[in-house]
Every structure is written in C-alpha cells, then in structure tokens.
Amino acid sequence: MAQTKTSTQPLIPAAELAARNKIDIPNESAEYRRARNALLAEEIELRRHIERVAEMRRALPPGGEVKKKYQFQSERGPVTFADLFGDKQTVVVYSYMYGPERARPCPMCTSLLSAWDGEAQDIEQNVALAIIGQSPIERLVAFKNERGWRNLKLYSDTSREYSADYGANTPEFADTAAVNVFTRRDGVIRHFWAGEMGFDTADPGQDPRGAPDLMPLWTVLDMTPEGRRPDWYPSLEYPR
C-alpha cells in the first residue's frame, strides 16, 4: 500500500529487514543469495530515500501565485487555466514536445504519455492531469487518435505564453518537455513543483532525467541485466 507520510517509529536497519527475506529461487547458489540480499538492503534504503524526498516535496512552502490569465484550446473549446483543475485542488501539467515546428511528436514524450494514458483514470481519482502542446488542438487530437489514447486530456497553447513561463519554451529550445504541478487553495492558484533536473544536473555518462523517473519504460529496463542502453531511445514506430 502507498505510504503518504513518514512514520515516527524508528526504522529497523535495512540489512536486518533483508535478512528476514524468505524468498528462495529454485536452483540459486549461496553466492547469488548473499549478493541478492545485499542488493535487497540497498533497495529498501532506496525506497526510504524516495519517501524522504516525497516528504520534503510535500513540505515545500507556498510557490509563486499564477497571476496571468492563460487561455488554452481543449477538445471541447476554449478553457482557462483554472478549468484545468476540474473539481480537483491539484493539477499535474505535462508539456508535450509537439509544437508546430515538428513534423512528428517527440518519441520519448509519446512513450511516456502512452503509459500515462493507461493510468490517467486512476490519477484523476486524486488530482487533475493536463497535457499541453503548442500545436493547434486539431493536430494534437489527430495524433491522440492515431496513437489510440483514450484517457488523456489534451490542451493547445498556441499563444505559447504558458509554455514560455513554465519551462516548455526556452531561448535554447522552442519546444521542450516540462512537468509542473499547481495547487488551488482558497481560490488562489499557485505553482507547487516543477521537474528541474536537466542537462546541467546530469551525472557523467547519464542522460538527464528526474528521480524518480517519470517513465515506466526505464523503471522496467532498470530491472534487467541490459539496463538502459545508452544508444537506444523509443521510436514512434517499430518494424513488424
């Protein structure tokens, strides 16, 4: 079950918890089990660190108030920024790299959103989810239909005002990805958090990415001996 706050009870050392592991894989060696339990202790520590980071994020002081009256085009017509919340008090906004300059959308963004489409109904039981692109809404919807997305709510920011203010339209990149979270409390909309890990914060030999990573694709590949191949990225289409 998901944990929403850190317990005040003292934590049992991770190595001790790992030693309680009763799993025994057929035909494994003693050497494998020792190494696996050592890894399990590190996985427990990683889970704890993820929760500490999430707790720090939840404890952020109030962010900047959203004072501009941003306008978007939805699949059903014009909407305001406040409309993105629906009946929720928080909205997660993903800026999709599919601006008018692009012949086709970003494959990495598309891979992420394909996964999120399957989770969107669950996410929206808790918070609102909005996907914003800088192409006209008709173009965004056409690709949504091509991809078979059913649950994502797409919005067009053809003025690019929101995109410029919140990291999706920069001097270096006219159309880049960004993720931002906003809150609405007592009628006031504020910025809560943004993904700020990029090229300047990347470690040597690694692609810039957030932590935890937004893409389930990489989470699955990280569990394999091949890991994340440095020369491979998702494509929009694959040979059949």
Secondary structure, DSSP 8 states (H G I E B T S, - for coil): ----S--SS----HHHHHHT-----TT--HHHHHHHHHHHHHHHHHHHHHHHHHHHHHT-----B--S--EEEETTEEEETGGGGTT-SEEEEEE-S--TT-SS--HHHHHHHHHHHHHHHHHTTTSEEEEEESS-HHHHHHHHHHHT--S--EEE-TT-HHHHHTTSS-SS-SS--EEEEEEEETTEEEEEEE---SGGG--TTS----SS-S-HHHHHHTTSSS-S-TT----S----
